[in-house]
Amino acid sequence: MSTTELVWFKSSYSGSSGDSCIEIAVTQQAIRVRDSKDLTRPHFSVGHEEWARFVGFVADL
């Protein structure tokens, strides 16, 4: 799946000014993460279990 076919979205917690945001796209294989300020940079992928651990960690902060 190419990055143009992915459906990217930002968190509802992202500010309206659009700075310091990431976007994610969910696929069957992984969660794709990219910098919304610079779409020319490559995105990275993380497994679903690792993403769930990351989100759990951030939620506990």
N, CA, C and O atoms as a CHARMM CRD file, in Angstrom:
* protein
*
  244
    1    1 MET  N      0.85100  -1.18700   0.00000 PROA 1      0.00000
    2    1 MET  CA     0.00000   0.00000   0.00000 PROA 1      0.00000
    3    1 MET  C      0.89000   1.24100   0.00000 PROA 1      0.00000
    4    1 MET  O      1.77000   1.37000   0.85100 PROA 1      0.00000
    5    2 SER  N      0.67600   2.11900  -0.91100 PROA 2      0.00000
    6    2 SER  CA     1.47900   3.33800  -0.97500 PROA 2      0.00000
    7    2 SER  C      0.94400   4.36500   0.02900 PROA 2      0.00000
    8    2 SER  O     -0.18700   4.26400   0.50200 PROA 2      0.00000
    9    3 THR  N      1.78300   5.34700   0.33700 PROA 3      0.00000
   10    3 THR  CA     1.36500   6.37000   1.30000 PROA 3      0.00000
   11    3 THR  C      0.22400   7.22200   0.78300 PROA 3      0.00000
   12    3 THR  O     -0.50800   7.81400   1.57600 PROA 3      0.00000
   13    4 THR  N      0.05400   7.30000  -0.53100 PROA 4      0.00000
   14    4 THR  CA    -1.06000   8.08400  -1.06100 PROA 4      0.00000
   15    4 THR  C     -2.38300   7.35000  -0.88500 PROA 4      0.00000
   16    4 THR  O     -3.44000   7.98100  -0.89600 PROA 4      0.00000
   17    5 GLU  N     -2.34700   6.03000  -0.72200 PROA 5      0.00000
   18    5 GLU  CA    -3.56300   5.25100  -0.51400 PROA 5      0.00000
   19    5 GLU  C     -3.96700   5.17600   0.95300 PROA 5      0.00000
   20    5 GLU  O     -5.09000   4.78300   1.26700 PROA 5      0.00000
   21    6 LEU  N     -3.07800   5.54200   1.83800 PROA 6      0.00000
   22    6 LEU  CA    -3.36700   5.47400   3.26700 PROA 6      0.00000
   23    6 LEU  C     -4.31700   6.60500   3.66800 PROA 6      0.00000
   24    6 LEU  O     -4.29800   7.68800   3.08300 PROA 6      0.00000
   25    7 VAL  N     -5.13400   6.33300   4.66400 PROA 7      0.00000
   26    7 VAL  CA    -6.02600   7.35600   5.21100 PROA 7      0.00000
   27    7 VAL  C     -5.37600   7.85900   6.49900 PROA 7      0.00000
   28    7 VAL  O     -5.34500   7.15800   7.51000 PROA 7      0.00000
   29    8 TRP  N     -4.86100   9.08100   6.44100 PROA 8      0.00000
   30    8 TRP  CA    -4.14000   9.68000   7.56700 PROA 8      0.00000
   31    8 TRP  C     -5.09400  10.53300   8.39500 PROA 8      0.00000
   32    8 TRP  O     -5.98700  11.18200   7.85100 PROA 8      0.00000
   33    9 PHE  N     -4.89800  10.53000   9.71600 PROA 9      0.00000
   34    9 PHE  CA    -5.68400  11.42000  10.56100 PROA 9      0.00000
   35    9 PHE  C     -4.86800  11.88400  11.75300 PROA 9      0.00000
   36    9 PHE  O     -3.92000  11.23000  12.18900 PROA 9      0.00000
   37   10 LYS  N     -5.27600  13.04800  12.26700 PROA 10     0.00000
   38   10 LYS  CA    -4.63000  13.65200  13.42800 PROA 10     0.00000
   39   10 LYS  C     -5.49200  13.43600  14.65500 PROA 10     0.00000
   40   10 LYS  O     -6.69400  13.19300  14.55300 PROA 10     0.00000
   41   11 SER  N     -4.87600  13.52500  15.79200 PROA 11     0.00000
   42   11 SER  CA    -5.58800  13.43100  17.05500 PROA 11     0.00000
   43   11 SER  C     -6.52000  14.61900  17.22200 PROA 11     0.00000
   44   11 SER  O     -6.24000  15.71500  16.73700 PROA 11     0.00000
   45   12 SER  N     -7.62100  14.39400  17.90900 PROA 12     0.00000
   46   12 SER  CA    -8.52400  15.50400  18.22500 PROA 12     0.00000
   47   12 SER  C     -7.87700  16.46900  19.21200 PROA 12     0.00000
   48   12 SER  O     -8.37600  17.57600  19.41400 PROA 12     0.00000
   49   13 TYR  N     -6.76900  16.05900  19.83000 PROA 13     0.00000
   50   13 TYR  CA    -6.04100  16.93300  20.75100 PROA 13     0.00000
   51   13 TYR  C     -5.07100  17.85600  20.02800 PROA 13     0.00000
   52   13 TYR  O     -4.47400  18.73100  20.65500 PROA 13     0.00000
   53   14 SER  N     -4.90500  17.68100  18.73100 PROA 14     0.00000
   54   14 SER  CA    -4.00700  18.55100  17.96200 PROA 14     0.00000
   55   14 SER  C     -4.55600  19.96800  17.97200 PROA 14     0.00000
   56   14 SER  O     -5.76500  20.18100  17.87800 PROA 14     0.00000
   57   15 GLY  N     -3.66700  20.91700  18.08600 PROA 15     0.00000
   58   15 GLY  CA    -4.08300  22.31200  18.09400 PROA 15     0.00000
   59   15 GLY  C     -4.58100  22.76200  16.73300 PROA 15     0.00000
   60   15 GLY  O     -4.27400  22.14200  15.71500 PROA 15     0.00000
   61   16 SER  N     -5.33600  23.82200  16.71900 PROA 16     0.00000
   62   16 SER  CA    -5.87600  24.34000  15.46000 PROA 16     0.00000
   63   16 SER  C     -4.80100  25.02100  14.62000 PROA 16     0.00000
   64   16 SER  O     -4.99400  25.23000  13.42200 PROA 16     0.00000
   65   17 SER  N     -3.66600  25.37000  15.23600 PROA 17     0.00000
   66   17 SER  CA    -2.60000  26.02900  14.47900 PROA 17     0.00000
   67   17 SER  C     -1.82700  25.04400  13.60800 PROA 17     0.00000
   68   17 SER  O     -1.09500  25.46100  12.71000 PROA 17     0.00000
   69   18 GLY  N     -1.97600  23.74900  13.85900 PROA 18     0.00000
   70   18 GLY  CA    -1.36500  22.74100  13.00200 PROA 18     0.00000
   71   18 GLY  C      0.09900  22.46600  13.26300 PROA 18     0.00000
   72   18 GLY  O      0.73500  21.76200  12.48000 PROA 18     0.00000
   73   19 ASP  N      0.65400  22.99800  14.33800 PROA 19     0.00000
   74   19 ASP  CA     2.06000  22.73700  14.61100 PROA 19     0.00000
   75   19 ASP  C      2.22100  21.55600  15.57600 PROA 19     0.00000
   76   19 ASP  O      1.30400  21.22300  16.32600 PROA 19     0.00000
   77   20 SER  N      3.37300  20.94800  15.54400 PROA 20     0.00000
   78   20 SER  CA     3.73500  19.85400  16.44300 PROA 20     0.00000
   79   20 SER  C      2.73100  18.71100  16.42500 PROA 20     0.00000
   80   20 SER  O      2.33700  18.21200  17.47900 PROA 20     0.00000
   81   21 CYS  N      2.32500  18.30300  15.26100 PROA 21     0.00000
   82   21 CYS  CA     1.34900  17.22400  15.14900 PROA 21     0.00000
   83   21 CYS  C      1.94000  16.03700  14.40800 PROA 21     0.00000
   84   21 CYS  O      2.81200  16.17000  13.54900 PROA 21     0.00000
   85   22 ILE  N      1.43700  14.89500  14.77200 PROA 22     0.00000
   86   22 ILE  CA     1.71200  13.70900  13.97600 PROA 22     0.00000
   87   22 ILE  C      0.39300  13.22500  13.41300 PROA 22     0.00000
   88   22 ILE  O     -0.67700  13.55700  13.92400 PROA 22     0.00000
   89   23 GLU  N      0.48200  12.45000  12.37100 PROA 23     0.00000
   90   23 GLU  CA    -0.68800  11.81400  11.79000 PROA 23     0.00000
   91   23 GLU  C     -0.43400  10.31800  11.79100 PROA 23     0.00000
   92   23 GLU  O      0.70600   9.87100  11.67200 PROA 23     0.00000
   93   24 ILE  N     -1.50500   9.54800  11.92700 PROA 24     0.00000
   94   24 ILE  CA    -1.36100   8.10400  11.84400 PROA 24     0.00000
   95   24 ILE  C     -2.31300   7.54800  10.79600 PROA 24     0.00000
   96   24 ILE  O     -3.34900   8.13500  10.48400 PROA 24     0.00000
   97   25 ALA  N     -1.92900   6.40800  10.27000 PROA 25     0.00000
   98   25 ALA  CA    -2.76900   5.64300   9.35300 PROA 25     0.00000
   99   25 ALA  C     -2.72400   4.20000   9.84400 PROA 25     0.00000
  100   25 ALA  O     -1.64900   3.67700  10.13600 PROA 25     0.00000
  101   26 VAL  N     -3.85900   3.57100   9.93500 PROA 26     0.00000
  102   26 VAL  CA    -3.95500   2.20900  10.45300 PROA 26     0.00000
  103   26 VAL  C     -4.10900   1.23700   9.28500 PROA 26     0.00000
  104   26 VAL  O     -4.98100   1.40300   8.43200 PROA 26     0.00000
  105   27 THR  N     -3.25900   0.23400   9.26300 PROA 27     0.00000
  106   27 THR  CA    -3.37800  -0.84400   8.28900 PROA 27     0.00000
  107   27 THR  C     -3.48400  -2.15500   9.05500 PROA 27     0.00000
  108   27 THR  O     -3.32200  -2.17500  10.27500 PROA 27     0.00000
  109   28 GLN  N     -3.75000  -3.23500   8.35900 PROA 28     0.00000
  110   28 GLN  CA    -3.81100  -4.54100   9.01600 PROA 28     0.00000
  111   28 GLN  C     -2.46300  -4.93100   9.58600 PROA 28     0.00000
  112   28 GLN  O     -2.39600  -5.61100  10.61000 PROA 28     0.00000
  113   29 GLN  N     -1.39400  -4.51000   8.94000 PROA 29     0.00000
  114   29 GLN  CA    -0.05900  -4.91400   9.35100 PROA 29     0.00000
  115   29 GLN  C      0.53900  -4.03200  10.44600 PROA 29     0.00000
  116   29 GLN  O      1.28100  -4.52600  11.29500 PROA 29     0.00000
  117   30 ALA  N      0.22900  -2.74000  10.43900 PROA 30     0.00000
  118   30 ALA  CA     0.93300  -1.81700  11.33800 PROA 30     0.00000
  119   30 ALA  C      0.20500  -0.48500  11.44600 PROA 30     0.00000
  120   30 ALA  O     -0.76400  -0.20800  10.74000 PROA 30     0.00000
  121   31 ILE  N      0.71700   0.32200  12.36100 PROA 31     0.00000
  122   31 ILE  CA     0.30600   1.72300  12.48300 PROA 31     0.00000
  123   31 ILE  C      1.40600   2.53700  11.81500 PROA 31     0.00000
  124   31 ILE  O      2.58000   2.38300  12.15300 PROA 31     0.00000
  125   32 ARG  N      1.04500   3.39300  10.88200 PROA 32     0.00000
  126   32 ARG  CA     2.00600   4.25700  10.19200 PROA 32     0.00000
  127   32 ARG  C      1.95300   5.61900  10.85500 PROA 32     0.00000
  128   32 ARG  O      0.87200   6.11300  11.17600 PROA 32     0.00000
  129   33 VAL  N      3.10500   6.22800  11.06200 PROA 33     0.00000
  130   33 VAL  CA     3.19700   7.51500  11.75200 PROA 33     0.00000
  131   33 VAL  C      4.02100   8.46400  10.89800 PROA 33     0.00000
  132   33 VAL  O      5.07200   8.09200  10.37500 PROA 33     0.00000
  133   34 ARG  N      3.52900   9.71200  10.75900 PROA 34     0.00000
  134   34 ARG  CA     4.28900  10.71600  10.00300 PROA 34     0.00000
  135   34 ARG  C      4.14300  12.08400  10.65900 PROA 34     0.00000
  136   34 ARG  O      3.22900  12.33000  11.44600 PROA 34     0.00000
  137   35 ASP  N      5.07000  12.95600  10.30600 PROA 35     0.00000
  138   35 ASP  CA     5.08800  14.34400  10.77900 PROA 35     0.00000
  139   35 ASP  C      4.18100  15.16200   9.86900 PROA 35     0.00000
  140   35 ASP  O      4.43900  15.26100   8.66900 PROA 35     0.00000
  141   36 SER  N      3.13800  15.74100  10.41600 PROA 36     0.00000
  142   36 SER  CA     2.18000  16.47900   9.59400 PROA 36     0.00000
  143   36 SER  C      2.74700  17.79100   9.05400 PROA 36     0.00000
  144   36 SER  O      2.19700  18.36100   8.11200 PROA 36     0.00000
  145   37 LYS  N      3.84500  18.27400   9.64400 PROA 37     0.00000
  146   37 LYS  CA     4.44400  19.52600   9.17900 PROA 37     0.00000
  147   37 LYS  C      5.33800  19.32800   7.96800 PROA 37     0.00000
  148   37 LYS  O      5.59300  20.27500   7.22400 PROA 37     0.00000
  149   38 ASP  N      5.82000  18.10400   7.76200 PROA 38     0.00000
  150   38 ASP  CA     6.74600  17.84100   6.65300 PROA 38     0.00000
  151   38 ASP  C      6.41100  16.49300   6.02500 PROA 38     0.00000
  152   38 ASP  O      6.98700  15.46500   6.38300 PROA 38     0.00000
  153   39 LEU  N      5.48200  16.51400   5.09600 PROA 39     0.00000
  154   39 LEU  CA     5.01200  15.28400   4.47400 PROA 39     0.00000
  155   39 LEU  C      6.01800  14.69000   3.50100 PROA 39     0.00000
  156   39 LEU  O      5.81500  13.58500   2.99800 PROA 39     0.00000
  157   40 THR  N      7.11000  15.41500   3.22800 PROA 40     0.00000
  158   40 THR  CA     8.13400  14.86700   2.34200 PROA 40     0.00000
  159   40 THR  C      9.04100  13.87900   3.07600 PROA 40     0.00000
  160   40 THR  O      9.72400  13.07100   2.44700 PROA 40     0.00000
  161   41 ARG  N      9.04600  13.94700   4.38000 PROA 41     0.00000
  162   41 ARG  CA     9.85800  13.02000   5.17300 PROA 41     0.00000
  163   41 ARG  C      9.19100  11.65100   5.18500 PROA 41     0.00000
  164   41 ARG  O      7.96500  11.55900   5.12300 PROA 41     0.00000
  165   42 PRO  N      9.97200  10.60400   5.26200 PROA 42     0.00000
  166   42 PRO  CA     9.37500   9.26300   5.29400 PROA 42     0.00000
  167   42 PRO  C      8.63600   9.01100   6.60700 PROA 42     0.00000
  168   42 PRO  O      9.00100   9.54600   7.65400 PROA 42     0.00000
  169   43 HSD  N      7.61400   8.20300   6.53200 PROA 43     0.00000
  170   43 HSD  CA     6.90400   7.81500   7.74300 PROA 43     0.00000
  171   43 HSD  C      7.54800   6.55500   8.30700 PROA 43     0.00000
  172   43 HSD  O      8.37900   5.92600   7.65100 PROA 43     0.00000
  173   44 PHE  N      7.16000   6.19200   9.51900 PROA 44     0.00000
  174   44 PHE  CA     7.64200   4.92700  10.07300 PROA 44     0.00000
  175   44 PHE  C      6.44900   4.09100  10.49200 PROA 44     0.00000
  176   44 PHE  O      5.33700   4.59300  10.65400 PROA 44     0.00000
  177   45 SER  N      6.70400   2.81400  10.66200 PROA 45     0.00000
  178   45 SER  CA     5.65100   1.87900  11.02600 PROA 45     0.00000
  179   45 SER  C      5.96100   1.24600  12.37300 PROA 45     0.00000
  180   45 SER  O      7.12300   1.04800  12.72900 PROA 45     0.00000
  181   46 VAL  N      4.91900   0.93500  13.10800 PROA 46     0.00000
  182   46 VAL  CA     5.05500   0.25500  14.39100 PROA 46     0.00000
  183   46 VAL  C      3.92400  -0.77300  14.47600 PROA 46     0.00000
  184   46 VAL  O      2.82200  -0.53700  13.98200 PROA 46     0.00000
  185   47 GLY  N      4.20600  -1.89400  15.09800 PROA 47     0.00000
  186   47 GLY  CA     3.19800  -2.94200  15.23700 PROA 47     0.00000
  187   47 GLY  C      2.03600  -2.50500  16.12700 PROA 47     0.00000
  188   47 GLY  O      2.16400  -1.56800  16.91600 PROA 47     0.00000
  189   48 HSD  N      0.92000  -3.18300  15.99400 PROA 48     0.00000
  190   48 HSD  CA    -0.27500  -2.83300  16.76500 PROA 48     0.00000
  191   48 HSD  C     -0.04300  -2.96800  18.27800 PROA 48     0.00000
  192   48 HSD  O     -0.47900  -2.11000  19.04500 PROA 48     0.00000
  193   49 GLU  N      0.63400  -4.03100  18.70700 PROA 49     0.00000
  194   49 GLU  CA     0.89400  -4.21000  20.14400 PROA 49     0.00000
  195   49 GLU  C      1.80600  -3.12200  20.67900 PROA 49     0.00000
  196   49 GLU  O      1.57900  -2.59900  21.76900 PROA 49     0.00000
  197   50 GLU  N      2.83000  -2.78100  19.92300 PROA 50     0.00000
  198   50 GLU  CA     3.74600  -1.72400  20.35600 PROA 50     0.00000
  199   50 GLU  C      3.03900  -0.37600  20.41500 PROA 50     0.00000
  200   50 GLU  O      3.29000   0.41800  21.32100 PROA 50     0.00000
  201   51 TRP  N      2.15300  -0.11300  19.44800 PROA 51     0.00000
  202   51 TRP  CA     1.39200   1.13600  19.44600 PROA 51     0.00000
  203   51 TRP  C      0.48900   1.20200  20.67500 PROA 51     0.00000
  204   51 TRP  O      0.39200   2.24900  21.31500 PROA 51     0.00000
  205   52 ALA  N     -0.16500   0.10500  21.00600 PROA 52     0.00000
  206   52 ALA  CA    -1.04500   0.06300  22.18500 PROA 52     0.00000
  207   52 ALA  C     -0.24500   0.32200  23.46500 PROA 52     0.00000
  208   52 ALA  O     -0.72000   1.01300  24.36600 PROA 52     0.00000
  209   53 ARG  N      0.96200  -0.23100  23.54200 PROA 53     0.00000
  210   53 ARG  CA     1.81400   0.03100  24.70700 PROA 53     0.00000
  211   53 ARG  C      2.20400   1.50200  24.78300 PROA 53     0.00000
  212   53 ARG  O      2.18500   2.09600  25.86100 PROA 53     0.00000
  213   54 PHE  N      2.55900   2.09100  23.64300 PROA 54     0.00000
  214   54 PHE  CA     2.92800   3.51000  23.60300 PROA 54     0.00000
  215   54 PHE  C      1.75900   4.38600  24.04700 PROA 54     0.00000
  216   54 PHE  O      1.92800   5.27100  24.88500 PROA 54     0.00000
  217   55 VAL  N      0.58300   4.14300  23.49300 PROA 55     0.00000
  218   55 VAL  CA    -0.60100   4.94300  23.84800 PROA 55     0.00000
  219   55 VAL  C     -0.92000   4.77300  25.32700 PROA 55     0.00000
  220   55 VAL  O     -1.26600   5.74800  25.99400 PROA 55     0.00000
  221   56 GLY  N     -0.81300   3.55700  25.85300 PROA 56     0.00000
  222   56 GLY  CA    -1.03700   3.33400  27.28100 PROA 56     0.00000
  223   56 GLY  C     -0.05500   4.09900  28.13800 PROA 56     0.00000
  224   56 GLY  O     -0.43100   4.66700  29.16300 PROA 56     0.00000
  225   57 PHE  N      1.21400   4.12100  27.72300 PROA 57     0.00000
  226   57 PHE  CA     2.24500   4.85200  28.45900 PROA 57     0.00000
  227   57 PHE  C      1.93000   6.34300  28.47200 PROA 57     0.00000
  228   57 PHE  O      1.99000   6.97900  29.52400 PROA 57     0.00000
  229   58 VAL  N      1.59800   6.90400  27.32000 PROA 58     0.00000
  230   58 VAL  CA     1.29600   8.33900  27.22400 PROA 58     0.00000
  231   58 VAL  C      0.05100   8.67800  28.04400 PROA 58     0.00000
  232   58 VAL  O     -0.00300   9.73000  28.68000 PROA 58     0.00000
  233   59 ALA  N     -0.92200   7.81600  28.03400 PROA 59     0.00000
  234   59 ALA  CA    -2.15100   8.06800  28.79600 PROA 59     0.00000
  235   59 ALA  C     -1.88200   8.12400  30.29400 PROA 59     0.00000
  236   59 ALA  O     -2.59700   8.80000  31.03300 PROA 59     0.00000
  237   60 ASP  N     -0.85400   7.41400  30.74000 PROA 60     0.00000
  238   60 ASP  CA    -0.53100   7.38000  32.17200 PROA 60     0.00000
  239   60 ASP  C      0.28300   8.58500  32.62300 PROA 60     0.00000
  240   60 ASP  O      0.49700   8.76300  33.82200 PROA 60     0.00000
  241   61 LEU  N      0.74300   9.41600  31.69000 PROA 61     0.00000
  242   61 LEU  CA     1.57100  10.58200  32.07600 PROA 61     0.00000
  243   61 LEU  C      0.77400  11.63500  32.78900 PROA 61     0.00000
  244   61 LEU  O      1.32100  12.66800  33.17500 PROA 61     0.00000
